[in-house]
Amino acid sequence: MIPFDFIYCRPDTMEDAYQAFVQLQTEGKNPYYYAGGSEIITMARAGSIRPGAVIDLKQIPQCRVLSLDSEELHLGSVCTLNEVKESKLFPLLALACGRIADHTNQCRITLGGNLCGTIRYRETCLPLLLADASVTLFGRQGLRTVPFTSVFDGRMRLDAGEFLVQVHVPRKALQAPHYHIKQTASEKIDYPMVTVAALWQDHFLRVACSGLCAEPFRSAEMEAVLNAQNLSGADRVRKAVELLPQPAYDDVEGSAEYRKFVFQTILEALLEEVTHGPL
Amino acid sequence: MVRYEGKTVVNLEVNGELHQLAVRPSDLLLDVLREQLGLTGAKPGCKNGDCGACTILMDGWPVKSCLVLAVEAEGHRLLTVEGLGGNAPVQQAFVEANAFQCGYCTPGFLMVCYGLLMQHPTLPEEYVVEEWLQSNLCRCTSYREIRKAVKQMYQKK
């Protein structure tokens, strides 16, 4: 059980959601936006957080969109990982969704929850970083659509009370050759030791990574090295590993050195794939 | 906009019946099913979304009821192991394949397997079955028998 009470709101519109947030904040209720709920329930039960109110976004039509038009794929923030996966519209994102938690939990965890939550891996961000995705947010300024990278630097940087409405993926990236590998310490279902996602677009290899450092990243410097035709494969990998944007993560699941070793092994396999064709 | 504060009456559709229940917004669906409706088939295990013992179906898809607020379940069709009736093909298959030892995890596995059958009316590829079953743990390690039961379930339906 969750050993305290909170207020539960289920708005039908984006405006109502934001107004509810502002109102509850004014009342000192420490409101949380709520989607799948897995993380909030788990942390509330453990006493790690104590929301005075949750605002359930699942009833808002714009947050439930899952559609493809001539330009982009539009994914509502409360689409579950399973819905994204089953839609088969963005295979690389489907692979990422299919390796987060287990299948039953994938039927509850949402795209927005994975991106905006506090669990540091945020593995759905990797395909979005590679695909030049954009996001629509709702907050004090109303709706705004911005490049994903302008509000994500390993974690979402939203204004107070702002929430994620949709993710947009350019059509060009959807069917691009891709690669996804997740290495865990032992069990298949676990947080990643290292997850690498790659996309081959415009004859250029794009690479993003989670688990290796404290936060997920895509590095232009690392990609430049990995695409340097004047270097051997081994040299590219060695230099890429030296270009980590943050120190490698070091915990009981894996030491920093081991994580770098795993990353190096994955990059070697990735370049091998590239050598034999577009992934 | 729905706003619930304190004890509130909600309507939940469980196993085809509509129930009016007084719940707190922070009450978990698992606890409400067990303590207010007496549907003790869904089991508390880890209560952390890991073990799957509390699995039920919501609109035909499996969910771990320890990770759902009861108030969230309004407007959705809930199915617990009691709703299978006791003689469903999946239950027969589990009996015939001896797909349990202590039985604590069995209701959760039954619901995952029933959900698999609903979403994949014909036996899907092996990796799909594996993916679905990986959501649940059996500490008696009856995994081989459970896999056998899944195949028998498809033969029986």
Interface residues (C-beta under 8 A of the other chain):
Chain A: M1 I2 F4 D5 F6 I7 Y8 C9 R10 P11 D12 D16 A20 G37 S38 I41 T42 A44 R45 V54 D56 K58 Q59 N82 G98 A101 D102 H103 T104 N105 C107 R108 K188 I189
Chain B: M1 V2 R3 Y4 E5 G6 R24 P25 S26 D27 L28 D31 K47 N48 G49 G52 T55 W61 P62 V63 K64 C66 L67 V68 L69 V71 E72 V112 E131 W132 Q134 S135 N136
